[in-house]
């Protein structure tokens, strides 16, 4: 849910400027944690977890000549 | 006495440079947020969830900058801004990797600016913020007395900083309303504003 992430940031900015720094800092820290949780929720897939199978990689042959 | 006066002038010059850096950084970030919101409201390009989180990280960077003008410069404020810059970098790198291989449901959305889409720009912005802070710390970081000079000692900087800070808060307020309309109390989509039907 994105709304609490932004509401806590707004409270952090406003309270930090108009009321007390530590109060603003507390809300900004809360917003940071909520944003981190939201980010993990958004990128998590029930099928692939946090992996990215659409990016195909393969190990080069050990005998292949190295560039450079 | 002359040496002391010269040291005082040099000391004030460094503090001035420090606050000038902070003000310019805040103006640039406010400009980036304004551009993103203009694309949203003028051209109808709704932000995706990760794009919204990238905006949030920019507001977080601004918190550290704003507090340096409100309650005095401190390295704690610098740390807060750096934390949000790292958050911005992590989110934008992951989003770029999500969309780097176009497939159904996953491709860069929105208009490209100079050939680059928003997540790629976000990487550049995050790296630019981190680099700018690294350079500032390399140049001014050795001066441990910077914390003793309040921004109010430089009205030419503190007054515009106050205006830009209020502007950033207004942008955040508009974003809150926008997020409520777009996402409601559920997941966010880019099809339209959920609460506007």
HADDOCK unambig.tbl for C-alpha pairs under 7 A between the chains (distance, minus, plus):
assign (segid A and resid 1 and name CA) (segid B and resid 185 and name CA) 6.16 0.50 0.50
assign (segid A and resid 1 and name CA) (segid B and resid 186 and name CA) 5.48 0.50 0.50
assign (segid A and resid 1 and name CA) (segid B and resid 187 and name CA) 5.81 0.50 0.50
assign (segid A and resid 3 and name CA) (segid B and resid 176 and name CA) 6.90 0.50 0.50
assign (segid A and resid 3 and name CA) (segid B and resid 179 and name CA) 6.18 0.50 0.50
assign (segid A and resid 3 and name CA) (segid B and resid 180 and name CA) 6.02 0.50 0.50
assign (segid A and resid 3 and name CA) (segid B and resid 185 and name CA) 6.80 0.50 0.50
assign (segid A and resid 6 and name CA) (segid B and resid 56 and name CA) 6.94 0.50 0.50
assign (segid A and resid 6 and name CA) (segid B and resid 176 and name CA) 5.70 0.50 0.50
assign (segid A and resid 7 and name CA) (segid B and resid 176 and name CA) 6.22 0.50 0.50
assign (segid A and resid 10 and name CA) (segid B and resid 169 and name CA) 6.93 0.50 0.50
assign (segid A and resid 10 and name CA) (segid B and resid 172 and name CA) 5.96 0.50 0.50
assign (segid A and resid 10 and name CA) (segid B and resid 173 and name CA) 6.45 0.50 0.50
assign (segid A and resid 13 and name CA) (segid B and resid 63 and name CA) 6.09 0.50 0.50
assign (segid A and resid 13 and name CA) (segid B and resid 169 and name CA) 6.50 0.50 0.50
assign (segid A and resid 14 and name CA) (segid B and resid 169 and name CA) 6.85 0.50 0.50
assign (segid A and resid 17 and name CA) (segid B and resid 70 and name CA) 6.53 0.50 0.50
assign (segid A and resid 35 and name CA) (segid B and resid 53 and name CA) 6.60 0.50 0.50
assign (segid A and resid 39 and name CA) (segid B and resid 50 and name CA) 6.96 0.50 0.50
assign (segid A and resid 54 and name CA) (segid B and resid 101 and name CA) 6.94 0.50 0.50
